[in-house]
Amino acid sequence: MIGSCRAGFLGGFVTAAYRIHRAPMPEEYEWHISFRDEAGGSEGCDFYYVRVRRKNDRWAWSSPSWVA
């Protein structure tokens, strides 16, 4: 299912339907990044999170990661 998606009805036109989306290619969901905090940080704990904008202009973000 790499090329396209599939859709259909379970019975006739007015019955339940299904849609199976194509499988994403690795370059569509994999990415790598590294970050070094040169500012030093505060005493105790710092937290970091990732915020990204997708190609369709929707946003996604991670939960904070606390670093001591």
Secondary structure, 3 states (H helix, E strand, C coil): CCCCCEEEECCCCCCCEEEECCCCCHHHHCCCCCCCCCCCCCCCCEEECCEEECCCCCEEECCCEEEC
